[in-house]
Amino acid sequence: MVARGFEPVREEFERNFAERGEVGAACCVYRGAEPVVDLWGGTTTAAGEAPYTDRTLQLVASATKGALAIVAHRLAERGEIDLDAPVARYCPSSPPRARRTCPCGGCSATRRAAATAG
């Protein structure tokens, strides 16, 4: 299902299979409380043993990083957090070992988010 105005999402979804080697995938997008895109296709393995359906379980990794980045930057814009301050300022329960082993002497939120902390 693709609502009017969201046809480019279907086109790119289909291109993933035709041109980018996608094996199986799903994409569901809501606008407010209404679904505007609900697509799935392909198979669950490269060998094609089982179809990828709307009921296929999917591993999701790093799904909240974008939302966290938005929230952190909005808080920084308001002056409520300093992204370059040591994480321990906002999370005093962070392990002392992490504070000692970070090359900067106390990893900042920026370094943690960029995965460059020690």
C-alpha positions in Angstrom: 0.0 0.0 0.0 1.3 3.4 -0.9 -0.7 6.6 -0.4 -0.9 9.3 -3.1 2.2 11.4 -3.0 4.4 8.6 -1.7 4.9 6.7 -5.0 8.7 7.6 -5.1 9.1 5.4 -1.9 7.7 2.4 -3.8 9.9 3.2 -6.8 13.0 3.2 -4.7 11.9 0.1 -2.8 11.6 -1.7 -6.1 14.9 -0.3 -7.3 16.6 -1.9 -4.3 15.6 -5.3 -5.7 16.2 -4.6 -9.4 19.4 -2.6 -9.2 20.9 -2.8 -5.7 20.9 -6.5 -4.9 18.2 -6.4 -2.2 17.1 -9.9 -1.2 14.2 -9.2 1.1 12.8 -6.1 2.8 9.9 -4.2 4.3 9.2 -0.5 4.7 6.4 1.0 6.7 5.9 4.7 7.1 3.3 6.5 9.1 2.2 10.2 8.8 0.7 11.0 12.1 -1.5 8.0 13.0 -2.1 6.9 9.3 0.1 4.5 7.4 1.2 6.0 4.1 3.6 3.3 3.0 3.4 -0.4 3.8 5.6 -2.5 1.5 7.4 -5.8 1.6 8.9 -8.1 -0.9 11.6 -10.6 -1.8 12.7 -13.6 0.2 14.1 -14.2 3.7 17.3 -15.6 2.4 19.5 -15.2 -0.7 18.6 -18.8 -1.7 14.9 -17.8 -1.7 13.5 -20.5 0.5 10.7 -18.4 2.1 9.0 -15.3 0.9 9.5 -12.0 2.9 6.0 -11.1 4.0 4.2 -8.6 6.2 4.7 -11.0 9.1 8.4 -11.6 8.7 10.4 -10.7 11.8 13.2 -8.2 11.2 16.3 -7.5 13.2 16.5 -3.7 13.7 19.8 -2.1 14.6 20.6 1.5 15.4 17.0 2.5 14.9 17.0 5.2 17.5 20.3 7.0 16.6 18.5 9.5 14.4 15.9 10.4 17.0 18.6 10.7 19.7 20.6 13.0 17.5 17.6 15.2 16.8 16.7 15.4 20.5 20.4 16.0 21.6 20.8 18.8 19.1 17.5 20.5 20.0 18.6 20.4 23.7 22.0 21.8 22.7 20.3 24.6 20.7 18.4 25.5 23.9 21.5 25.5 25.9 20.2 22.6 28.1 23.2 20.3 27.4 26.8 20.8 26.2 27.6 18.1 23.6 31.3 18.5 24.3 30.9 18.1 28.1 31.9 14.7 29.6 29.0 12.2 29.5 29.5 11.7 33.3 28.0 15.2 33.8 24.6 13.9 32.6 25.1 10.3 33.4 26.9 10.1 36.7 26.4 6.3 36.8 28.7 5.9 33.7 31.5 3.5 34.7 34.6 5.0 36.1 36.6 2.7 33.8 35.0 4.4 30.8 36.0 7.8 32.2 39.6 6.7 32.7 40.1 5.0 29.4 38.7 7.6 27.1 41.6 9.4 25.4 40.1 12.8 26.2 39.8 12.0 30.0 36.1 11.9 30.0 34.2 11.1 26.8 31.8 13.7 25.4 28.4 12.9 24.0 29.8 13.9 20.6 32.6 11.3 20.8 30.2 8.6 22.1 27.7 9.3 19.3 30.5 9.2 16.7 31.8 5.9 18.1 35.2 7.4 18.5 35.4 7.1 22.3 38.0 4.9 23.8 
